[in-house]
Amino acid sequence: MISLKLHRIPVSADELVGTTIGFSASNARYLHRVLRMRCGDLIKAFDSGSEYLVELTDVSRTGVKGRLIEEHTRARDDEMDIVIGFACVRPGPVEEILRHCTELGVRRFVPIISARANRRPGNPKQRWRTVVASATGQSGRTVLPDVEHPVSFEDFLEEYAGASTGILLSTSPSSHPLLVLLDREQPVRVVLLVGPEGGLDESEELHAVEKGFRRASMGSAILRTETAAVAATGLVAAWHRARTWEMVLSQDDEAVPNGS
């Protein structure tokens, strides 16, 4: 049985060769320099379908290798399919969004270059992928979320409007409480849209609504971008888990014969 206390490291197919693992440069650096692992130490490695108990056989500055001791097939994450599009803000808040929303079950992150965004990166930063990988390992998830290339606001709407239940976090008086909106829409896939500090530009918000996004409120308080993103993701994940649990209980009740 694999100990839950062991460090979990996401690996790619290229790192697995038969019953051995040759860790990538970033994984090797993390194991050697950060965790200070040694030969003989045990870790857990995982990919999209399996989890492996690994004994490290070579730990040095030039690389880290290990041998597979056990393999366990894992069920895929059962969280709701959540996509979050967020305005590019300062590095610290972006990392908070990536880290905590990965833990809560987001499957895809889409950085958006909106009118009021104060950062305009051209490509996903390696640091973003590192944060997501670390949060995936820590939280026990089985699949790494995708971190997409930054896109314009218009391109984001073209890609995601209409294909799912789009929810725009807004302070508009016409916004519905998020939980009320979820109960009404009963979504199976949610695309959250989170603006920068001060919210989206008025024309952007109107355009998103025209494309089918529903305005949702997180309450009367004005939240920072990272707070709003994490809180909304947590509510969506909790709502989905509660709904799933209610369906299971309902099926169990129907299975009990009358009079028993």
C-alpha positions in Angstrom: 0.0 0.0 0.0 1.4 3.4 -1.0 1.9 5.7 2.0 0.0 8.9 1.8 2.9 10.8 3.5 5.3 10.3 0.5 6.0 13.2 -1.8 4.0 13.0 -5.1 5.7 14.0 -8.3 4.0 14.3 -11.7 5.8 12.6 -14.5 5.5 12.3 -18.3 5.6 9.3 -20.5 9.1 10.3 -21.6 10.4 9.8 -18.0 9.1 6.2 -17.8 11.1 3.5 -19.4 10.1 0.0 -18.4 10.5 -0.4 -14.7 12.8 2.7 -14.4 12.3 6.4 -14.2 14.7 9.0 -15.4 13.3 12.2 -14.0 13.2 15.4 -16.1 15.5 18.2 -15.3 12.9 20.2 -13.3 11.8 17.1 -11.4 15.4 16.1 -10.7 16.2 19.6 -9.5 13.2 19.6 -7.2 14.0 16.2 -5.7 17.7 16.9 -5.3 17.9 20.5 -4.3 14.5 21.2 -2.7 13.5 18.0 -1.1 17.1 16.8 -0.6 16.2 13.2 -1.4 18.8 10.5 -1.2 19.3 7.0 -2.8 17.0 4.6 -1.2 14.3 7.2 -0.4 10.7 6.4 -1.6 8.4 8.8 -3.4 5.2 8.5 -5.4 5.2 9.4 -9.1 2.0 9.7 -11.1 0.8 10.3 -14.6 -2.7 10.6 -16.0 -3.7 7.0 -15.3 -1.4 5.4 -12.8 0.5 6.1 -9.6 3.8 4.5 -8.9 5.8 3.7 -5.7 9.4 4.6 -6.7 12.7 3.9 -4.9 15.4 6.4 -5.9 18.5 4.7 -7.1 20.6 7.7 -8.3 20.4 11.2 -6.8 23.1 13.7 -7.9 23.6 17.1 -9.5 23.6 15.5 -12.9 20.2 13.7 -12.6 17.8 11.6 -10.5 16.7 8.0 -11.4 14.5 5.5 -9.7 13.0 2.0 -10.0 9.3 1.2 -10.0 8.3 -1.0 -7.0 4.5 -0.8 -7.3 2.0 0.5 -9.8 -1.6 1.4 -9.0 -4.3 2.4 -11.6 -6.1 5.4 -10.4 -9.6 6.6 -11.1 -9.7 10.0 -12.8 -10.6 13.0 -10.8 -14.3 13.2 -10.3 -14.5 17.0 -9.9 -16.7 19.1 -12.1 -15.1 20.3 -15.4 -14.2 23.8 -14.4 -12.4 26.3 -16.7 -11.3 29.6 -15.2 -10.4 32.6 -17.3 -8.7 35.3 -15.3 -7.3 38.7 -16.1 -3.5 38.9 -16.1 -2.5 40.6 -12.8 0.6 40.7 -10.7 2.7 37.5 -10.4 1.8 36.8 -6.7 -2.0 36.9 -7.2 -1.7 34.8 -10.4 0.3 32.1 -8.5 -2.4 32.1 -5.8 -5.1 31.5 -8.4 -3.1 28.7 -10.0 -2.2 27.0 -6.7 -5.5 27.1 -4.8 -7.7 26.6 -7.8 -5.7 23.5 -8.8 -6.3 22.2 -5.3 -10.0 22.8 -5.7 -10.3 21.0 -9.0 -9.9 23.5 -11.9 -9.1 21.6 -15.1 -8.0 24.5 -17.3 -6.5 27.9 -16.7 -6.8 30.7 -19.4 -4.9 33.9 -18.7 -6.7 36.8 -20.3 -5.2 40.1 -21.5 -8.2 42.4 -20.8 -8.4 46.1 -21.1 -7.6 46.7 -17.5 -5.0 43.9 -17.1 -1.8 45.2 -15.6 0.3 42.4 -17.1 0.6 41.3 -20.7 2.6 38.1 -21.0 3.1 36.5 -24.4 3.5 32.9 -23.2 2.7 30.8 -20.2 5.6 31.1 -17.7 7.4 28.0 -16.6 6.8 29.1 -13.0 3.1 28.8 -13.6 3.4 25.2 -14.7 5.6 24.5 -11.7 3.1 25.9 -9.3 0.3 23.8 -10.9 2.4 20.6 -10.8 3.2 21.1 -7.2 -0.4 21.8 -6.2 -1.5 18.7 -8.2 0.9 16.5 -6.3 0.1 18.0 -2.9 -3.7 17.7 -3.4 -3.7 14.1 -4.6 -5.2 14.9 -8.0 -4.5 12.5 -10.8 -4.3 14.9 -13.8 -2.4 18.1 -14.3 -4.6 21.0 -15.2 -3.8 22.8 -18.5 -2.3 26.3 -18.4 -3.2 27.9 -21.7 -1.3 30.6 -23.6 -2.6 34.1 -22.6 -5.3 35.2 -25.0 -7.2 38.4 -25.8 -10.6 39.0 -24.2 -12.2 38.6 -27.6 -10.5 35.3 -28.3 -11.5 34.0 -24.9 -15.2 34.7 -25.6 -15.0 33.1 -29.1 -13.5 29.9 -27.6 -15.6 29.4 -24.6 -18.9 31.3 -25.0 -21.9 29.0 -25.6 -20.0 25.7 -25.1 -20.6 25.6 -21.4 -22.3 27.5 -18.6 -20.4 30.7 -18.6 -20.3 32.6 -15.3 -19.0 36.2 -15.1 -18.1 37.4 -11.6 -19.6 40.9 -11.3 -20.6 43.5 -8.8 -23.5 44.6 -11.1 -26.9 45.0 -9.3 -28.3 42.6 -11.9 -26.0 39.7 -10.7 -27.5 36.6 -9.1 -25.8 35.0 -6.1 -23.5 32.3 -7.4 -25.2 29.4 -5.6 -28.6 30.5 -6.8 -27.3 30.6 -10.3 -25.8 27.2 -10.0 -29.1 25.7 -8.7 -31.0 27.3 -11.5 -28.7 26.3 -14.3 -27.6 22.8 -13.1 -24.4 23.0 -15.1 -22.2 20.0 -16.0 -19.3 22.2 -17.1 -18.5 25.7 -15.8 -16.4 28.5 -17.4 -15.6 31.1 -14.7 -14.6 34.6 -15.9 -12.7 36.8 -13.4 -11.7 40.3 -14.1 -8.8 42.4 -12.8 -8.8 44.8 -9.9 -11.7 47.1 -10.5 -13.5 44.6 -12.7 -13.8 44.2 -16.4 -14.2 47.2 -18.6 -17.9 48.0 -19.0 -17.9 47.2 -22.7 -16.1 43.9 -22.0 -18.7 42.9 -19.4 -21.6 43.7 -21.8 -19.9 41.8 -24.6 -19.6 38.7 -22.3 -23.3 38.9 -21.4 -24.2 39.2 -25.0 -22.2 36.0 -25.7 -24.2 34.2 -23.0 -22.2 34.6 -19.8 -24.4 35.0 -16.7 -23.5 37.6 -14.1 -22.9 36.1 -10.7 -22.3 37.8 -7.3 -20.0 36.7 -4.5 -21.8 39.0 -2.0 -21.6 42.7 -1.2 -17.9 42.8 -0.4 -15.4 44.0 -3.1 -13.0 41.1 -3.5 -9.5 41.0 -5.0 -9.0 39.1 -8.2 -7.3 36.1 -6.5 -9.9 36.0 -3.7 -12.8 36.1 -6.1 -11.3 33.3 -8.3 -10.5 31.0 -5.4 -13.8 31.6 -3.6 -15.9 31.1 -6.7 -14.0 27.9 -7.6 -14.6 26.6 -4.1 -18.3 27.3 -4.3 -18.7 25.6 -7.6 -16.7 22.5 -6.5 -18.7 22.3 -3.2 -22.0 22.7 -5.0 -21.1 19.9 -7.5 -20.0 17.6 -4.6 -23.2 18.3 -2.7 -25.3 17.7 -5.8 -23.5 14.4 -6.5 -24.0 13.3 -2.9 -27.7 14.1 -3.1 -28.1 12.0 -6.2 -26.3 9.0 -4.6 -28.5 9.3 -1.5 -31.6 9.5 -3.7 -30.6 6.3 -5.6 -30.0 4.5 -2.4 -33.4 5.5 -1.1 -35.1 4.3 -4.3 -33.3 0.9 -4.0 -34.8 0.3 -0.5 -38.0 -1.8 -0.9 -41.2 -0.2 0.5 -42.0 -1.3 4.0 -38.4 -2.3 4.9 
